[in-house]
Amino acid sequence: MRSHCAIYVDVGYLLASAATRVTGTSLRSAVVISYPDLVTRLIAQAETLSGLPALRVHWYDAGTRGSGGPSQEQNAIGMLPRVKLRLGRTSPNGEQKGVDLRIGLDLASHGRGRVVDVIYLVSGDDDLTEAVEEAQSHGVQVVVLAVPDANGRPYAVSSHLIRESDGIVTIDSTIIDETVHVRQRAEEPLPATVPVSVAAGEQQPDAGPVLARPDVPTPADLARPKPRVPALASHHPVMPAAPAPSGPAAGRTLVYSSSSGGDSGYRTGLTAAERDLIDEVCHGVVATWAATATAADRAGLLSEKPYIPSDLDRTLLTDLSARLGVYDINDEARGDLRESFWDAVAEAFPRGHA
């Protein structure tokens, strides 16, 4: 039987890590991706590294329709040559379910069957370590293929997973930089007005190009990074599992803060360095989100305060976890993070405009 390699892609890790490299935050909606080019180039790198032809790419993500059905984008990815779409599901509160389990089961079963000789695992999740060991016990090599951070180091990979794998290499940085791009928002036109003096049917003069609204802050205005705290970040920070949002509203997280009329009191137990780091994460996430948010998005966010949309809440927790180098964020830091988020929003939209 001919030897092959294969690629197992934890899409949540890949997109969050790639978004962080490109935008500075893990907000998936902030980037657009050329998936055909990305998949083709991942296959080429795996074949070059292993010296073996690639059997296929297993693409693990959470289905977003119904009880785990694929979105239009996911369906298109599944149609690509040599791509096997493997979907978990998304719970009503926005949490991914079953994705890690599918990866682990496939690693174990494909290892027992010796389907391939080398597996490149695009993930940083510590929970996959035991499945990696199971595949290895049947003679399969499992190599972590990590997304490089801005300095070229593996981003958000568990040290335990690194230790138990057969090695770690980074995706060629040009693959990420040339296939993952910052999402651009088309300028929103100002409300059209018709001068009273213009008669019906009379051609109006060209008003010229539509300019961006001067009262809407840009990402450069919003992102005022604080000094980094090297002592709080590990060399290989851990990418946390997507946390389940809390609160009575599905898909959102409730937090009371000074900016919403309540006093959470979370800040009192944190060090100045931790508070600065939390503020930096929040300003970065808000700046990235605001760069592509429409007027309706902004109005929707403000109208639902103090509930935080689940995608933004996961991004906040993921980014802070990676910066701190810890797997889980304690309740005190979570509360402060969510309070600081609304403070950053208030600075972004000081007059509450949408």
PENORQUI-V699735 format. One record per backbone hydrogen bond with DSSP energy under -0.5 kcal/mol. CO is the residue of the C=O (numbers start at 1). NH is the residue of the N-H. E is the energy in kcal/mol with one decimal. If there is no record, write none. Layout:
BEGIN
CO	NH	E
CO	NH	E
END
This chain:
BEGIN
3	53	-0.5
4	117	-2.7
4	118	-1.2
5	55	-3.3
6	120	-2.9
7	9	-0.6
7	58	-3.2
8	10	-0.6
8	122	-3.1
9	11	-1.1
9	60	-2.6
10	14	-2.6
11	15	-2.9
12	16	-1.9
13	17	-2.6
14	18	-2.4
15	19	-2.6
16	20	-1.9
17	21	-2.1
18	22	-2.1
19	23	-3.5
19	24	-0.8
19	25	-0.6
20	24	-1.3
26	28	-0.7
27	30	-1.6
28	31	-1.6
30	183	-3.1
32	181	-2.7
33	35	-1.2
34	38	-2.5
35	39	-2.9
36	40	-2.2
37	41	-2.3
38	42	-2.1
39	43	-2.4
40	44	-2.0
41	45	-2.1
42	46	-2.4
43	47	-2.5
44	48	-2.0
45	49	-2.7
46	50	-2.3
47	51	-2.1
53	5	-2.1
56	7	-1.8
56	58	-0.5
57	59	-0.6
57	84	-3.2
58	9	-3.1
58	60	-0.7
59	61	-0.6
59	86	-3.1
60	11	-2.4
61	63	-0.5
61	88	-2.7
63	90	-0.7
65	68	-1.4
65	69	-3.4
69	64	-0.8
69	65	-2.3
71	75	-2.7
72	76	-1.9
73	77	-2.0
74	78	-2.4
75	79	-0.9
76	79	-0.5
77	80	-1.7
80	83	-1.5
82	57	-3.5
82	84	-0.5
83	85	-0.6
84	59	-2.9
85	87	-0.5
86	61	-1.8
88	63	-1.7
89	91	-0.5
89	97	-3.1
91	94	-2.4
95	91	-3.1
97	89	-2.6
98	102	-1.9
99	103	-2.1
100	104	-2.7
101	105	-2.7
102	106	-2.2
103	107	-2.5
104	108	-2.2
105	109	-2.9
106	110	-2.7
107	111	-1.5
108	112	-2.2
109	113	-1.9
110	115	-2.1
111	114	-1.0
117	141	-2.5
118	6	-1.9
119	121	-0.7
119	143	-3.0
120	8	-2.8
120	122	-0.7
121	123	-1.4
121	145	-2.6
122	10	-2.5
124	158	-2.0
125	128	-1.5
126	129	-1.9
128	132	-2.1
129	133	-2.2
130	134	-1.9
131	135	-2.1
132	136	-2.3
133	137	-1.8
135	138	-1.3
135	140	-1.5
136	139	-2.2
141	119	-3.0
142	166	-3.5
143	121	-2.8
144	146	-0.7
144	169	-2.6
146	171	-3.2
147	155	-2.8
149	152	-2.1
153	149	-3.1
156	239	-0.6
158	162	-2.1
159	163	-2.2
160	164	-1.9
161	165	-1.4
167	144	-2.6
169	146	-2.7
172	175	-1.6
172	176	-1.0
173	177	-2.6
174	178	-1.9
175	179	-0.7
176	179	-0.8
176	180	-2.2
179	34	-2.3
181	32	-2.7
184	186	-0.5
187	189	-0.5
193	195	-0.6
195	198	-1.6
197	199	-0.7
199	202	-2.0
213	216	-1.4
215	217	-0.7
218	222	-1.8
219	223	-2.9
222	224	-1.3
223	225	-0.6
228	230	-0.6
229	232	-2.0
230	233	-1.3
234	237	-0.6
238	240	-0.6
246	254	-0.8
248	250	-0.6
249	252	-1.7
251	310	-2.8
253	308	-3.1
257	260	-1.3
257	262	-2.4
258	261	-0.9
262	264	-0.6
265	268	-0.6
266	269	-1.3
267	270	-1.5
271	275	-2.4
272	276	-2.4
273	277	-2.2
274	278	-2.4
275	279	-2.4
276	280	-2.3
277	281	-2.3
278	282	-2.4
279	283	-2.6
280	284	-2.2
281	285	-2.4
282	286	-2.6
283	287	-2.3
284	288	-2.3
285	289	-2.7
286	290	-2.9
287	291	-1.4
288	292	-0.6
289	292	-1.2
289	293	-1.2
294	298	-2.4
295	299	-2.5
296	300	-2.5
297	301	-2.4
298	302	-2.2
299	303	-2.3
300	304	-1.3
302	305	-0.8
304	307	-2.6
306	255	-1.0
307	309	-0.5
308	253	-2.0
309	313	-2.4
310	314	-2.6
311	315	-1.7
312	316	-2.4
313	317	-2.2
314	318	-2.9
315	319	-2.6
316	320	-2.2
317	321	-2.5
318	322	-2.3
319	323	-2.1
320	324	-2.5
321	325	-1.8
321	326	-1.5
330	334	-2.4
331	335	-2.6
332	336	-2.0
333	337	-2.7
334	338	-2.2
335	339	-2.0
336	340	-2.9
337	341	-1.7
338	342	-1.4
339	343	-1.6
340	344	-2.5
341	345	-2.3
342	346	-2.4
343	347	-1.8
344	348	-2.0
345	349	-2.5
347	350	-0.6
348	217	-0.6
349	352	-2.3
END
